[in-house]
Amino acid sequence: MRWGDDAGRVPVGAILTVAILAGAGYGAYWALGEYGFLPESAPGVEASAPADAEAASQETPSWLEESGHEMPPLVKDEREDSERPALHQVEDWIWEINDDSWKLTVIREGEGDSDTSLADRQSLVLVAPTGELFLVTDELRNDYRMTVVDWDAETDTAWMRRGGRPGLAQVTELVMPTGEAIIDWDEGAVPDANEVDDGVGNVEVIGTQPDGLELWGAYDEGGYSTGVFWRDNGTFVDSLVDERIERAASQGFGPGDGLEAWIDAEGMRAVYHGSYTDPGSGKVEDEIWIVQDLSDDSAAEVPFDPPVPGCEPVDGARHGTYDGDRIVADCGGTEYLLDLFTGQPAQKR
């Protein structure tokens, strides 16, 4: 059994969360199947039979005692070879008492056949502050790797990623407990390069800025940054830097639709870098450096003379590291600290 969560907020970091309640689960299943999260043959939901009372905890968690409710019964698992832990049913009142101390995650069982399925079963699970698990649904389609990108307990909304296959991994917003699935949830904030026929793809939560805005990032199939956007009190806001990155990539400064990036949500700053390589000689002929202030979305191309051409982030194309006010870059096999903000000379790390 594996717990599957991409890096992000949720205490797990988003998209596919539907309240499959014992009595009102059919609508939620329909929403999942309608947008490709369930197999086409997914059956309707039936109330799960409670497990033996002996399996239930003898101690009453503080959150449950304060709620005035009783612990929901355990879900009976018909599979004798099941690897998943004991899961409780989700009842309506759960969505009324949960808060940011609750988590949302996907539990995977088995390795699948690596062809038509990537797991034997994937279950979407709500996790209480004291560790009790509540089954939202165990019928996530298994031909994709489903993960939670982000989860907002206040609005009971999640964003789920459907990955594990070639192409951009679609991310869809799911409203709980109604089961409403929204594929165009970004309100146009996601970079154009990340638009797909059935919504948007390859987006992730980077972190929360000191000003309270939640910073999201987008990336192409090669992992290069196509830009950023924000979530502000439930509204998604685009960034002007996306157009700069798109233009630079189209001019040959990136291997795909994006550029290398060092993005710092806490410091509210970002650096984007691209290199133009001569197709004949294979040498770097030109470079572009873009600095962005995430507090006001201002950005500018800045002149910079690196130690050697073609410096790269040390932790992946879009996961650059900062050391104080400098970015950490691999320049010709040697790590340097580069100052793109005040123009100080590069320093070996």
Buried (B, 14 or more C-beta within 10 A) or exposed (E): EEEBBBEBBBBBBBBBBBBBBBEBBBBBBBBBBEBBBBBEEBEEBEEBEBBEEEEBEEEEBEBBEEBEEEBBBBBEBEEEEBBBEBBBBBBEEBBEBBEEEBBBBBBBBBEBEEEEBBBBBBBBBBBBBEEBBBBBBBBBBBBBBBBBBBBBBEEBBBBBBBBBEEEBBBBBBBBBBBBBBBBEBBEEBBBEBBBBEEBBBBBBBBBBBEEEBBBBBBBBBEBBBBBBBBBEEEEBBBBEBBBBBBEBBEEBBBBBBBBBBBBBBEBBBBBBBBBBBEEEEEEBEEBBBBBBBBEEBEBEEEEBEBBEBBBBBBEBBBBBBBEEBBBBBBBEEEBBBBBBBEEEEBEEB
